[in-house]
Amino acid sequence: MNEQSPASASPILDVQHLNVSYGAFQAVREVSFSVYGGEIFGLLGPNGAGKTSTLSAVEGLLKPDTGTITVAGYDTRQKPLHARANMGVQLQATSFQPELTIAEIIRLFASIYGVNLDDAAVKEKLAAIDLEAAAGKKIAELSGGQQQRVSLIISTIHNPQLVLLDEPTTGLDPQSRRQLWERMEHFRNNGHAVLLTTHSMEEAEAVCDRIAIIDHGRIIAIDTPEALIDKHRHDPEVLKAVRKGKVTLEDVFIGLTGTAVRS
Amino acid sequence: MLETSIPKNSAVLAALLRADFTILWRNRRSLRLVLLLPLIILFSWKGLVDKLGGVFVLSSCITIGLTSIGLMGYTNSIARDRDRGVFQRLRVGPVSAWTIMTSRLLVQVAMILLMTILIFIGGYFVDHIQLSPAGYVAGLLLAMLGGAVYLGMGQAIVGRIKNPDTVNSTTRLVYFVFIMIGMFGEFGMLGEILGKVVVWSPYGVVRRVLASSLAPATWTIENTYALLASAGYAAVFIVLGVKWFKWESK
C-alpha cells in the first residue's frame, strides 16, 4: 500500500488503528490512513462499508472504540476543539437553520470559528461564489448547486488545514460538479489536505491524488487511482467487471468489493 | 505545529444566541400561539377571579404558559433541528456542546419571563389582580422553577423519541392531558382520587408553588412540599433528558 504522499512529509490528518462499533456491529476495523497537505484523498466504498463512520469519528461526531486520530497534530480525543478548529466539514445533508438568511448563516459560522466578518466581507465571500444576490435569501430558496457552494464557503471560512467533504457532488448537475472539483483543486493547490468521500468513480479518478477503498469496515486498498488500476488490471474479478474493454477505477472497485448490491 | 486559537465560549454563545433569537422572531406565529393561549384563558376567566381567587387564576395561566413553552415550543424545535442535522453541523465546529444547548435554553428562559410578565400585566389591567411587589418577584423566580420542570420533561421526551413527528404528537397529547386533567382535577370534577393525583402531579405542584409564591404571606408547609416535589420532578426529568438525548435522529 502506498502510504507516502509526494506533497508533504507530515500528515495533516493521521488515522491509526481506528475501530468503531454500534453495539455488536463493528462498522470500522483497524482503519489506518494519512492525508497530507496538498493532496485530495478519496475514501471510497459501497453503502455501509464504513466511510461515514470513519468520517464521523474524524469529525468528532462519534466516539471510536479504539485508535487515534490527529488533525494538524492535535489528538481529536485529547484536544477536540483544537482538532475541529483545524478542519472544515461539509456534511451530506443541507443542515443549516432554514429560518436564517445566507448572510446570517455565514456570520454565525464565522463567529463560531473565531472569524470576524462585517457586511462587506460577507458580500465578498458570496461574490466569490457568484451568490452576491443571495445574501438575504433562505437556504431552501437556493438550488442544490448553490446550497453546496454556500456550504463549501462556510466549511472553509476559517481557512482550515483539513477539508472534509462527504459526498459533496451528490445530486449536482455536471456544471456544478465541475465547479466544485475546481474548488477542491484550489484548496489542494494552496496546501490544504482534502478528504473526500464519494460514490462516483469518475470523480475519484478526476480529482483524487490517492484513494482508499474501504469494505466491511476495513481498508482493502490505498494508492493513486492509476497505480490501483495497474496493480489490479489482471485480477480475474476485475476483468469480469470490465465493460468497455479498458480497465477503469470502477472496474477495480467492483472487482475488489464485489457485485452484490449493498443496502 | 502552528498555534491554534479557539474562539472564546462567550463569543460562541453570543453568536448562537443571536441566531436562536432571530429564529424565534422569524417563527413569530408559533411564538404568538404560545403566548396567546394563557392570555386568552386569563381574559376569559375575568368573571371567575372573585370566585377562584386572583392567585389561582394567575398561577393556572402561568402553568399553562410554561407547559406550552416547555412541551410545544422547546421540544419540537429541538426535535426538528436534530432531524435536519443542524446540531451536527454546529458540533463539527470548535464548539463545546453545552453552548449549543445553553443558547437554546436561554431563549426559553426569555420566553418564560416574557410570558409571565405579560400575564402579570394582563392580570393587573384586565382582570384587576394586584399582587405585592414580593409576590411579583417570587412569582417570576418560581416560574423559572416551573419552567425547569416542563423544559426537563420536554428534554426527556425528545431524548426518548427520535422522530420529530412522533415527538410533536406526543407533546400535544401530554399537553392536552396535563391541561385538561390538571384543570378539571383541581376543580374536583374528576373525583377525589384523581384530584389528589393531580395535586401532586407536575401540573399540580407547579401551579401550587406558583400560587403560593404570588401570595408569599400565605405560604404553608404543604407549599414547601410542593416546592420540593417540583424541584424533584425537574431534577428527574433533566437527568433523564440529558441521559437519553442523542444529537442525531438516526
Interface residues (C-beta under 8 A of the other chain):
Chain A: E59 G60 L61 A72 G73 Y74 L81 H82 R84 A85 N86 M87 V89 L91 A93 S95 F96 Q97 P98 E99 L100 E104 R107 L108 F109 S111 I112 Y113 G114
Chain B: M1 L2 T4 S5 I6 P7 A11 V12 A14 A15 L16 R18 A19 T22 I23 R26 N27 D81 R84 G85 V86 Q88 R89 L90 R91 V92 G93 P94 V95 S96 W247 E248
